[in-house]
Amino acid sequence: MRATDLLAALRRTVEQLAAFNELAKALTSTLESREVLGLVMQKVSALLRPANWSLLLHDEPSDMLYFEIAVGVGSERLRAERIAVGEGIVGTAFRTGKPRLVDDVRSAPDFSPRFDALTEFKTGSVLAVPLMFRGRALGVIELVNGEGDPRFTEEDLASVMAIADFAAIAIQNARDFQRVQELTLVDEHTGLGNVRSLRKQLDGEVTRARSLGHPLSLLFLDLDHFKSVNDTHGHLVGSALLREVGGLLREELRPVDAAFRYGGDEFAMMLVEVDVRSAMATAERVLARLRGHRFGRAAGLDLHVTASIGIAACPEHAGHATELIEAADRAMYLVKARGRDGLAVAGS
């Protein structure tokens, strides 16, 4: 090997090691996936200088690949595209879990006229490297050079494969962190927010309501005689009934509102910019829905459920989140004392 070639190889190795060092630091300093993935693609661009480069992720519900990052000619169009698993060079790399190095995109047996032509290059060299984590593909890094640009080499492929490992770890770390966050804020039985989520959101909305002078109402619900459902039909039926109630409450909310399972058979509904009168109307609708719904049909049952609902509003009944919950809870117990299946407003 000539001295100039050896020097170039050493320079490339130093650049790669520096890039890997920065990526490793980023992985240990943040769980924000976009931040790390942005750095990943910056390093790919700096090392290989492709004409186009992109990072695609897999959307499990639709089983399609979408462009999380796209840079270069035609990138604006690419961001709106969805690629089927197995479609084109990228889709094939994802489906097989194997990297692809293609000297001429048009000569590839899995060339896709619909997608691969979107790169805007009639001919070109392509690198497509799947992001693999424990044998499962999470996405694909794709690099494209047009006609007249340098062709990608096996050394380029090895560099991108190493960087793809960092990207896969970053994606999985971020997803695991998100799942943990959801578990700490979401009730596992109903999918509604839990107590922690209620207090967190209510704190913010109370502060906003007080500063802007907007109303805020809270409904506190307790299912009537729910213990008898568990005693008679078992806890599996009871849990299914709670899920049904949660779904019913969601249907009565606007996008700005939120429903929570407070615990046991207790629920809460936060109504943003809603005064007491409107909150009472919402409570009446919920009571009517519960009375008219037949629960447990999936288990061959025909169960009737009612609820006792307490209503409190900010600033009329409380100026802080905890006080608002307590006021609504006290109002709910007034309904229990009067015979259940109804509503009461705090202070009544």
C-alpha positions as semicolon CSV with decimal commas, in nm:
position;residue;x (nm);y (nm);z (nm)
1;M;0,000;0,000;0,000
2;R;0,132;0,343;-0,095
3;A;0,203;0,594;0,177
4;T;-0,075;0,823;0,052
5;D;-0,327;0,536;0,059
6;L;-0,214;0,435;0,406
7;L;-0,249;0,793;0,526
8;A;-0,600;0,817;0,378
9;A;-0,699;0,489;0,544
10;L;-0,563;0,608;0,880
11;R;-0,746;0,938;0,845
12;R;-1,069;0,754;0,772
13;T;-1,021;0,529;1,075
14;V;-0,959;0,828;1,301
15;E;-1,274;0,999;1,168
16;Q;-1,477;0,684;1,228
17;L;-1,348;0,642;1,582
18;A;-1,424;1,006;1,660
19;A;-1,776;0,966;1,521
20;F;-1,833;0,648;1,722
21;N;-1,706;0,819;2,037
22;E;-1,950;1,109;1,993
23;L;-2,238;0,870;1,928
24;A;-2,154;0,665;2,237
25;K;-2,156;0,982;2,447
26;A;-2,490;1,087;2,302
27;L;-2,642;0,749;2,383
28;T;-2,547;0,782;2,748
29;S;-2,656;1,145;2,782
30;T;-3,009;1,152;2,638
31;L;-3,316;0,938;2,584
32;E;-3,452;1,175;2,320
33;S;-3,441;0,961;2,005
34;R;-3,462;1,247;1,754
35;E;-3,157;1,413;1,908
36;V;-2,947;1,097;1,880
37;L;-3,080;1,003;1,537
38;G;-3,002;1,352;1,410
39;L;-2,645;1,311;1,530
40;V;-2,629;0,963;1,374
41;M;-2,723;1,098;1,034
42;Q;-2,488;1,394;1,069
43;K;-2,200;1,152;1,120
44;V;-2,308;0,942;0,823
45;S;-2,318;1,254;0,608
46;A;-1,979;1,379;0,732
47;L;-1,805;1,044;0,677
48;L;-1,953;0,947;0,339
49;R;-2,092;1,272;0,195
50;P;-2,383;1,114;0,007
51;A;-2,601;1,317;-0,227
52;N;-2,915;1,195;-0,050
53;W;-2,951;1,029;0,288
54;S;-3,245;0,926;0,496
55;L;-3,349;0,726;0,798
56;L;-3,672;0,529;0,779
57;L;-3,853;0,377;1,078
58;H;-4,109;0,099;1,092
59;D;-4,465;0,180;1,196
60;E;-4,598;-0,142;1,346
61;P;-4,974;-0,072;1,326
62;S;-4,960;-0,007;0,949
63;D;-4,656;-0,231;0,883
64;M;-4,508;0,046;0,669
65;L;-4,178;0,235;0,664
66;Y;-4,184;0,613;0,696
67;F;-3,913;0,880;0,666
68;E;-3,810;1,003;1,010
69;I;-3,523;1,201;0,851
70;A;-3,467;1,282;0,483
71;V;-3,201;1,515;0,340
72;G;-3,108;1,592;-0,020
73;V;-3,270;1,619;-0,361
74;G;-3,643;1,543;-0,347
75;S;-3,642;1,504;0,033
76;E;-3,960;1,708;0,075
77;R;-4,153;1,457;-0,134
78;L;-3,993;1,166;0,048
79;R;-4,115;1,280;0,390
80;A;-4,475;1,219;0,285
81;E;-4,407;0,872;0,146
82;R;-4,487;0,538;0,309
83;I;-4,294;0,232;0,192
84;A;-4,429;-0,121;0,217
85;V;-4,210;-0,383;0,383
86;G;-4,031;-0,562;0,098
87;E;-4,084;-0,279;-0,152
88;G;-3,773;-0,162;-0,333
89;I;-3,417;-0,178;-0,209
90;V;-3,499;-0,022;0,128
91;G;-3,804;-0,239;0,190
92;T;-3,606;-0,550;0,101
93;A;-3,323;-0,456;0,337
94;F;-3,577;-0,414;0,617
95;R;-3,761;-0,739;0,542
96;T;-3,447;-0,952;0,516
97;G;-3,249;-0,774;0,786
98;K;-2,950;-0,772;0,551
99;P;-2,759;-0,463;0,430
100;R;-2,755;-0,379;0,060
101;L;-2,479;-0,225;-0,150
102;V;-2,602;-0,152;-0,503
103;D;-2,369;-0,002;-0,765
104;D;-2,650;0,096;-1,001
105;V;-3,001;0,137;-0,862
106;R;-3,161;0,052;-1,197
107;S;-2,985;-0,282;-1,219
108;A;-3,108;-0,404;-0,879
109;P;-3,353;-0,697;-0,906
110;D;-3,571;-0,537;-0,636
111;F;-3,569;-0,191;-0,793
112;S;-3,906;-0,023;-0,734
113;P;-4,014;0,221;-1,006
114;R;-4,251;0,386;-0,756
115;F;-4,013;0,434;-0,466
116;D;-3,653;0,405;-0,583
117;A;-3,722;0,654;-0,863
118;L;-3,822;0,904;-0,596
119;T;-3,454;0,957;-0,526
120;E;-3,454;1,171;-0,842
121;F;-3,148;0,986;-0,978
122;K;-3,181;0,790;-1,300
123;T;-2,874;0,588;-1,206
124;G;-2,679;0,584;-0,886
125;S;-2,515;0,393;-0,606
126;V;-2,723;0,296;-0,301
127;L;-2,648;0,180;0,050
128;A;-2,938;0,045;0,255
129;V;-2,857;-0,079;0,606
130;P;-3,127;-0,212;0,842
131;L;-3,128;-0,095;1,203
132;M;-3,117;-0,423;1,393
133;F;-3,179;-0,472;1,764
134;R;-3,168;-0,826;1,902
135;G;-3,249;-0,974;1,565
136;R;-3,541;-0,740;1,493
137;A;-3,537;-0,465;1,231
138;L;-3,647;-0,122;1,356
139;G;-3,580;0,079;1,040
140;V;-3,329;0,144;0,762
141;I;-3,053;0,395;0,688
142;E;-3,036;0,469;0,316
143;L;-2,765;0,662;0,129
144;V;-2,785;0,749;-0,240
145;N;-2,523;0,892;-0,477
146;G;-2,619;1,006;-0,824
147;E;-2,447;0,943;-1,156
148;G;-2,101;1,101;-1,152
149;D;-2,074;1,081;-0,773
150;P;-1,832;0,834;-0,613
151;R;-1,968;0,481;-0,586
152;F;-2,009;0,342;-0,236
153;T;-1,758;0,080;-0,131
154;E;-1,748;-0,217;0,106
155;E;-1,562;0,009;0,351
156;D;-1,851;0,257;0,333
157;L;-2,094;-0,025;0,399
158;A;-1,897;-0,135;0,706
159;S;-1,898;0,222;0,842
160;V;-2,274;0,261;0,800
161;M;-2,336;-0,080;0,958
162;A;-2,139;0,024;1,266
163;I;-2,328;0,354;1,289
164;A;-2,658;0,172;1,237
165;D;-2,588;-0,027;1,553
166;F;-2,575;0,299;1,750
167;A;-2,897;0,418;1,586
168;A;-3,080;0,095;1,672
169;I;-2,973;0,120;2,037
170;A;-3,088;0,483;2,050
171;I;-3,428;0,397;1,905
172;Q;-3,485;0,104;2,138
173;N;-3,370;0,298;2,443
174;A;-3,611;0,580;2,360
175;R;-3,898;0,337;2,304
176;D;-3,830;0,152;2,629
177;F;-3,819;0,483;2,815
178;Q;-4,148;0,587;2,656
179;R;-4,311;0,260;2,762
180;V;-4,194;0,309;3,120
181;Q;-4,329;0,665;3,116
182;E;-4,663;0,541;2,985
183;L;-4,680;0,271;3,249
184;T;-4,627;0,529;3,522
185;L;-4,902;0,754;3,382
186;V;-5,153;0,509;3,233
187;D;-5,385;0,272;3,415
188;E;-5,317;-0,080;3,290
189;H;-5,679;-0,198;3,311
190;T;-5,860;0,087;3,134
191;G;-5,593;0,269;2,933
192;L;-5,700;0,596;3,099
193;G;-5,460;0,817;3,290
194;N;-5,388;0,707;3,646
195;V;-5,375;0,910;3,968
196;R;-5,025;1,037;3,892
197;S;-5,136;1,152;3,550
198;L;-5,445;1,321;3,696
199;R;-5,244;1,521;3,949
200;K;-4,985;1,618;3,689
201;Q;-5,236;1,738;3,430
202;L;-5,468;1,897;3,685
203;D;-5,183;2,097;3,836
204;G;-5,108;2,248;3,496
205;E;-5,471;2,318;3,406
206;V;-5,550;2,476;3,745
207;T;-5,250;2,708;3,706
208;R;-5,364;2,799;3,355
209;A;-5,725;2,851;3,463
210;R;-5,624;3,083;3,746
211;S;-5,383;3,287;3,536
212;L;-5,620;3,328;3,239
213;G;-5,945;3,347;3,433
214;H;-6,091;3,047;3,250
215;P;-6,319;2,794;3,421
216;L;-6,210;2,436;3,493
217;S;-6,432;2,157;3,623
218;L;-6,366;1,813;3,765
219;L;-6,611;1,522;3,781
220;F;-6,539;1,252;4,037
221;L;-6,723;0,923;3,972
222;D;-6,772;0,618;4,188
223;L;-6,951;0,314;4,042
224;D;-7,245;0,206;4,255
225;H;-7,233;-0,143;4,411
226;F;-6,931;-0,245;4,202
227;K;-6,815;-0,485;4,473
228;S;-7,117;-0,703;4,403
229;V;-7,000;-0,747;4,043
230;N;-6,664;-0,882;4,159
231;D;-6,827;-1,098;4,426
232;T;-7,084;-1,246;4,189
233;H;-6,897;-1,274;3,859
234;G;-6,529;-1,261;3,953
235;H;-6,248;-1,012;3,908
236;L;-6,196;-1,083;3,537
237;V;-6,550;-0,968;3,463
238;G;-6,497;-0,674;3,698
239;S;-6,182;-0,568;3,513
240;A;-6,360;-0,597;3,178
241;L;-6,643;-0,382;3,312
242;L;-6,394;-0,115;3,421
243;R;-6,250;-0,113;3,068
244;E;-6,598;-0,065;2,926
245;V;-6,662;0,224;3,162
246;G;-6,331;0,380;3,060
247;G;-6,425;0,358;2,692
248;L;-6,764;0,512;2,760
249;L;-6,609;0,805;2,947
250;R;-6,367;0,870;2,660
251;E;-6,657;0,898;2,419
252;E;-6,807;1,180;2,626
253;L;-6,491;1,393;2,618
254;R;-6,363;1,656;2,381
255;P;-5,997;1,631;2,267
256;V;-5,893;1,893;2,526
257;D;-6,050;1,702;2,816
258;A;-5,916;1,392;2,988
259;A;-6,045;1,092;3,184
260;F;-5,862;0,903;3,457
261;R;-5,903;0,595;3,671
262;Y;-5,845;0,720;4,021
263;G;-5,833;0,374;4,173
264;G;-6,065;0,080;4,237
265;D;-6,400;0,174;4,086
266;E;-6,339;0,549;4,104
267;F;-6,288;0,767;3,795
268;A;-6,230;1,137;3,727
269;M;-6,302;1,358;3,427
270;M;-6,117;1,688;3,378
271;L;-6,319;1,938;3,172
272;V;-6,110;2,227;3,041
273;E;-6,271;2,573;3,012
274;V;-6,602;2,427;3,130
275;D;-6,809;2,595;3,403
276;V;-7,027;2,423;3,664
277;R;-7,347;2,441;3,457
278;S;-7,184;2,275;3,155
279;A;-7,009;2,023;3,381
280;M;-7,349;1,925;3,522
281;A;-7,476;1,868;3,167
282;T;-7,178;1,642;3,096
283;A;-7,240;1,450;3,419
284;E;-7,604;1,401;3,324
285;R;-7,500;1,258;2,985
286;V;-7,255;1,019;3,154
287;L;-7,522;0,902;3,398
288;A;-7,766;0,844;3,112
289;R;-7,505;0,650;2,911
290;L;-7,428;0,429;3,209
291;R;-7,796;0,361;3,279
292;G;-7,865;0,271;2,917
293;H;-7,556;0,057;2,856
294;R;-7,552;-0,317;2,911
295;F;-7,213;-0,428;3,039
296;G;-7,048;-0,769;3,013
297;R;-7,201;-0,870;2,679
298;A;-6,867;-1,024;2,570
299;A;-6,897;-1,266;2,863
300;G;-7,262;-1,340;2,790
301;L;-7,383;-1,114;3,071
302;D;-7,629;-0,828;3,090
303;L;-7,506;-0,608;3,374
304;H;-7,652;-0,274;3,480
305;V;-7,418;-0,010;3,621
306;T;-7,485;0,333;3,768
307;A;-7,255;0,590;3,926
308;S;-7,244;0,867;4,182
309;I;-7,080;1,184;4,048
310;G;-6,940;1,478;4,241
311;I;-6,861;1,806;4,063
312;A;-6,616;2,078;4,165
313;A;-6,489;2,378;3,972
314;C;-6,195;2,614;3,982
315;P;-6,198;2,883;4,112
316;E;-6,544;2,853;4,275
317;H;-6,468;2,554;4,496
318;A;-6,089;2,525;4,500
319;G;-5,775;2,709;4,395
320;H;-5,539;2,411;4,384
321;A;-5,547;2,065;4,222
322;T;-5,558;1,869;4,549
323;E;-5,837;2,089;4,685
324;L;-6,034;2,044;4,363
325;I;-6,011;1,663;4,389
326;E;-6,115;1,673;4,755
327;A;-6,409;1,901;4,682
328;A;-6,536;1,678;4,401
329;D;-6,485;1,369;4,618
330;R;-6,690;1,520;4,902
331;A;-6,967;1,605;4,656
332;M;-6,965;1,246;4,531
333;Y;-7,022;1,119;4,885
334;L;-7,324;1,348;4,912
335;V;-7,474;1,153;4,621
336;K;-7,394;0,824;4,795
337;A;-7,569;0,947;5,109
338;R;-7,878;1,045;4,907
339;G;-7,914;0,702;4,748
340;R;-7,660;0,693;4,457
341;D;-7,712;0,720;4,077
342;G;-7,699;1,098;4,060
343;L;-7,481;1,406;4,084
344;A;-7,401;1,679;4,332
345;V;-7,201;2,001;4,314
346;A;-6,942;2,088;4,576
347;G;-7,079;2,307;4,851
348;S;-7,439;2,206;4,788
